[in-house]
Amino acid sequence: MRTAITLALLCAYTFLSAQGLVINEIIASNDSTSMIMDDSLEYDDWVELYNNTNEAIDMSGYYFSDKTDEPDKWRFPNGISIAANGYLIVWTDSDNSQGDLHTNFKLSKSGESLILSDSFLTVLDSISFGEQETNVAFARIPNGTGDFAFRTSTFNANNDGSTDGIFTLNVRKDFEVYPNPTAAELHVDFTKTTGNFDSRHAEILISDTSGKTVLRQPFNSLTSNSIIELNVSHLASGIHFLKIQTASEVFLKKIMIEKHD
């Protein structure tokens, strides 16, 4: 694995957008162990874009491609925008019938290129990458501006962690959420968590299957005795992803919101 990582890093190069819109993170091989599914409940490859600017960017008519000689391979639909200092997930699954943010091409685990262009086909950002590992992200460190490095996925969130950026987060699933499914209240229970964990800069994030953050809640302490109560009554029905991220760890769970008439 380290050999593959070294070769991929040697092969990677990027063109950093002067416009502030960048390719921020990619997963070129996603499977069920990642717990990251699209809106069709499929474990598809995905790309995270990031807006480095303080203004929203209307991406209507922008282009995305995995072919340098065909930069207009897939067109962003009208009405797609990315918030100021925000993230946007694009599912590279070669099935654009599944929704607006599903491309007509797939990423290759063995390596290829990605090109992001504006409506005039001016290249905003591009990357060429080598062989990838399943469920290991290739992401900009520091977030939005740095070079690409292998690390634990930070789906729809800041890539920054420890200084080397390579497998910087310890991914844990040894906690409970209940009731699940739920319509209103969700309990995040760490009473059965084993061992100690880092509680610095702890933050709860819940995102929908499009990658949009629908709940964000920072908190000051996280201990093995913690039970955190969340009000999720405002969230739409469907699958969501709960992530608790600290300075060096991330806790992941899939949750279901079910509203009853």
Secondary structure, DSSP 8 states (H G I E B T S, - for coil): -HHHHHHHHHH-EEE--TTSEEEEEEESS--GGG----TTS----EEEEEE-SSS-EE-TT-EEES-TT-TTSEE--TT-EE-TT-EEEEE-BS-GGG-TTB-SSB--TT-EEEEEE-TT--EEEEEEE----TTEEEEEESTTTSEEEEEE--TTS----STT-SS-SEEE--SEEESSSBSSEEEEE-TT--S----TT-EEEEEETTS-EEEEEE-S---TT-EEEEE-TTS-SEEEEEEEE-SSEEEEEEEEE----
